[in-house]
Amino acid sequence: MTPAALPRVLSLALLLTVGVGPVAAEHEIYYRYIVLGYAKDARDRPLAGRAVEVVRDKTGFSYLTETDDQGFFLVVVRLGDESAGERLTLRIGGERTQIIARFHPANHADDRGTRVDLEATRFVERNGAFPTTLGEFLRAPGR
């Protein structure tokens, strides 16, 4: 190995050593918070293809998706145990609302998240419907 190659080899070794642990952890329940729901117009018709954005107000980091043909959306936000109570901004098209990430930091078994529906111009949080809606999404064909 040449002396010029040593910094690159050390950088690669450091990246592999440090980078492996956190990447695996990002898929764990305690590193994600799910915001899902349906967007519908005033006539209860799905708003398909609408831009959806969830912003962590603390960091300004945003997570993007769009509604499907049924107006359904699902956004996975990276929040750890220390982020319980954090404020998030949800935007669908030109409408926006604020939600609070509510979960018990010690619970690493249950999925964390909430369901928020857009009904015309009004947001309705249905936290109790979150587990059922997530389960339906996960069991849907092609998922």
Number of C-alpha atoms within 10 A of each C-alpha: 6 5 7 8 9 11 10 11 12 11 11 12 12 11 11 11 10 11 11 10 10 9 10 9 12 14 11 13 19 23 18 20 22 20 24 24 23 21 28 19 14 11 8 10 13 21 23 17 16 20 15 21 18 24 18 20 13 10 8 11 11 14 15 14 16 19 22 16 12 14 20 20 25 19 20 17 20 17 19 15 16 10 17 15 13 14 16 21 16 22 18 22 15 9 13 17 15 14 17 13 20 16 18 13 13 8 12 13 9 11 17 23 22 25 22 22 21 23 18 16 14 15 18 14 16 13 14 10 13 21 16 11 15 20 10 11 16 11 10 9 7 6 6
